[in-house]
Each structure stands twice: as C-alpha cells, then as structure tokens.
Amino acid sequence: MSTQDSPIEAGHDDASDEARLIGLVQQVRADHLLGGTTDPVLMLRTRLRDAGIELDDSHFDALVAQVTN
C-alpha cells in the first residue's frame, strides 16, 4: 500500500526555500498574534521540520524574533 507523504498539486514545489521560509514565518506570526498558539517557538520549529527546512541556531533565533515581536 502506498501513502501520500507530500503534496501532489502541480506547482507545489515551485517556491524557493526563501519564499517558503517567509510564508512560514508569516503564518506562525499570524497564528501567534491571533492566539492560535501558546508556543510560537515550538510551532515555528515544527513547521520548519515539516517543510524540510534546516537552519542554524542564529538564523532560527532571528526568525523567532520576527514571529514574537
């Protein structure tokens, strides 16, 4: 039996990593501001992992500042 482990829509992988990163930060920030998450750092870490985006600690910390400020 096969499973669907990734999007199958046409164009799902057209965005650059930087564009995907910007989108993730915007989504997590909006969720945080709207009260949709009590732990925006964990949410950002999870979303990055799910998207397959790896960052060094300083880059991650800079994104956390964007989400929480």
C-alpha positions in Angstrom: 0.0 0.0 0.0 1.4 3.4 -0.9 1.0 6.6 1.1 0.9 10.2 0.2 3.7 11.8 2.1 4.0 15.1 0.2 1.7 17.5 -1.8 0.8 16.3 -5.2 -0.6 19.5 -6.6 1.0 21.0 -9.7 3.5 23.6 -8.7 3.7 22.6 -5.1 7.5 22.7 -5.2 7.9 25.8 -7.3 8.6 28.2 -4.4 12.2 28.8 -3.4 13.3 27.9 0.2 13.4 31.6 1.0 9.9 32.1 -0.2 8.7 29.1 1.8 10.5 30.4 4.8 8.9 33.8 4.5 5.5 32.2 4.2 6.0 30.0 7.2 7.1 32.9 9.4 4.1 35.0 8.3 1.7 32.1 9.1 3.3 31.4 12.5 3.3 35.1 13.4 -0.4 35.4 12.4 -1.3 32.4 14.4 0.6 33.8 17.4 -1.0 37.2 17.2 -4.5 35.7 16.9 -3.9 33.5 19.9 -3.8 30.3 17.8 -0.7 29.0 19.6 0.6 29.2 23.1 4.2 28.3 22.0 5.2 30.1 18.8 8.8 28.8 19.0 7.6 25.2 19.0 5.2 25.9 16.2 7.9 27.5 14.1 10.3 24.6 14.8 7.6 22.1 13.9 6.6 23.9 10.7 10.2 24.2 9.6 10.9 20.5 10.2 7.7 19.5 8.4 8.8 21.7 5.4 12.3 20.1 5.4 14.0 23.4 6.1 17.1 23.3 8.3 18.5 26.4 9.8 21.5 27.2 12.1 20.7 28.5 15.6 21.3 32.2 14.8 19.0 32.1 11.7 16.3 30.3 13.7 16.7 32.9 16.6 16.3 35.7 14.1 13.0 34.2 12.8 11.7 33.7 16.3 12.3 37.4 16.9 10.2 38.2 13.8 7.4 35.9 15.0 7.3 37.2 18.5 7.8 40.9 18.1 
